[in-house]
């Protein structure tokens, strides 16, 4: 029972983390990511990025971060549902569905944040991230189960 409560709390905390990131204005969020990319690459390469290159990297990396956030969410939801003894294909399908619905709500939320947009392509990117996380945790779970059988 305690494990289930802890897992639910972890899912909620991660949803709040995603919400907080999505609640940043477009200007603030873009500024932070550009600054991070610029500083990191300048230190690594000692090369000053051109503005166009920075813009392209920023867009790509922001999409990767979206997918990564939802990859973690997919894993957390999967583990939480498994604690409630949901198994087989239903576990993955329900995990994907919940992740998709949260991605939809996240994009809808962004519609009301200054400088942010509501895009279905972002919902798809988020959902693909969750699916990747669910595939990874499925592989890990099956590997651990096989090891325990031996």
C-alpha positions in Angstrom: 0.0 0.0 0.0 2.8 2.4 0.9 4.6 1.7 -2.3 1.5 2.5 -4.3 1.1 5.9 -2.5 4.8 6.7 -3.1 4.5 5.9 -6.8 1.4 8.0 -7.2 3.2 10.9 -5.5 6.2 10.5 -7.8 3.9 10.6 -10.9 2.2 13.8 -9.5 5.5 15.4 -8.7 6.8 14.8 -12.2 3.5 16.2 -13.7 4.1 19.3 -11.6 7.7 19.6 -12.9 6.4 19.4 -16.5 3.7 22.0 -15.6 6.2 24.4 -14.1 8.5 24.1 -17.2 5.4 24.7 -19.5 4.4 27.6 -17.4 7.5 29.6 -18.3 6.9 32.3 -20.8 8.2 31.7 -24.3 10.8 34.4 -23.9 12.1 33.1 -20.6 12.1 29.5 -21.7 13.8 30.2 -25.0 16.3 32.5 -23.3 17.3 29.8 -20.8 17.7 27.1 -23.3 19.7 29.3 -25.7 22.0 30.4 -22.9 22.6 26.8 -21.9 23.4 25.7 -25.4 25.6 28.6 -26.1 27.6 28.3 -22.8 28.0 24.5 -23.2 29.1 24.6 -26.8 31.4 27.6 -26.3 33.1 25.8 -23.4 33.4 22.5 -25.3 34.5 23.9 -28.7 35.7 27.4 -27.9 33.7 28.4 -30.9 31.0 31.1 -30.9 27.8 29.9 -32.5 26.1 31.8 -35.3 22.6 33.0 -34.5 21.0 30.7 -37.1 22.9 27.6 -35.8 21.8 28.5 -32.3 18.2 28.8 -33.3 18.3 25.4 -35.1 20.0 23.7 -32.2 17.6 25.4 -29.7 14.5 24.1 -31.6 15.9 20.6 -31.9 17.1 20.3 -28.3 13.8 21.8 -26.9 11.9 19.0 -28.7 14.3 16.5 -27.3 13.7 17.8 -23.8 10.0 17.6 -24.3 10.4 13.9 -25.3 12.7 13.3 -22.4 10.3 14.7 -19.8 7.5 12.5 -21.1 9.9 9.5 -21.4 10.3 9.8 -17.6 6.6 10.3 -17.1 5.8 7.2 -19.2 8.2 5.2 -17.0 6.7 6.5 -13.8 3.2 5.8 -14.9 4.1 2.3 -16.1 5.8 1.5 -12.7 2.9 3.0 -10.8 0.2 1.0 -12.7 2.3 -2.2 -12.4 2.1 -1.7 -8.6 -1.6 -1.8 -9.0 -1.2 -5.2 -10.6 -2.1 -4.2 -14.1 -0.2 -6.4 -16.5 0.4 -7.5 -20.1 -0.5 -5.3 -23.0 -3.1 -3.3 -20.9 -0.2 -1.9 -18.8 1.6 -0.4 -21.8 -1.6 0.8 -23.5 -3.0 2.5 -20.3 0.5 4.0 -19.7 0.6 5.4 -23.2 -3.0 6.7 -23.0 -2.4 8.5 -19.7 0.8 10.0 -21.1 -1.0 11.1 -24.2 -3.8 12.7 -22.2 -1.3 14.6 -20.0 0.6 15.7 -23.1 -2.7 17.1 -24.5 -3.5 18.9 -21.3 0.1 20.3 -21.2 -0.2 21.7 -24.7 -3.6 23.2 -23.9 -2.1 24.8 -20.8 0.6 26.3 -23.0 -2.0 28.0 -25.1 -2.6 30.3 -22.2 1.0 31.1 -21.4 2.5 34.2 -23.0 4.7 33.4 -25.9 3.9 29.6 -25.9 1.8 27.7 -28.4 -0.5 24.8 -28.5 0.7 22.3 -31.2 -0.5 18.8 -31.8 3.0 18.0 -33.2 4.3 18.6 -29.7 1.7 16.2 -28.3 3.0 13.6 -30.7 6.6 14.3 -29.7 5.7 14.0 -26.0 3.8 10.8 -26.7 6.6 9.3 -28.6 8.9 10.1 -25.7 6.5 8.3 -23.3 6.4 5.3 -25.7 10.2 5.2 -25.7 10.2 5.2 -21.9 7.6 2.5 -21.7 9.5 0.3 -24.2 12.7 0.8 -22.1 10.9 -0.1 -18.8 9.2 -3.1 -20.5 12.6 -4.4 -21.6 14.1 -3.8 -18.1 11.0 -5.4 -16.4 11.2 -8.5 -18.6 15.0 -8.8 -18.1 14.6 -8.6 -14.3 11.7 -11.1 -14.4 13.9 -13.6 -16.4 16.8 -13.2 -14.0 14.4 -13.8 -11.0 13.1 -17.0 -12.7 16.6 -18.5 -12.8 
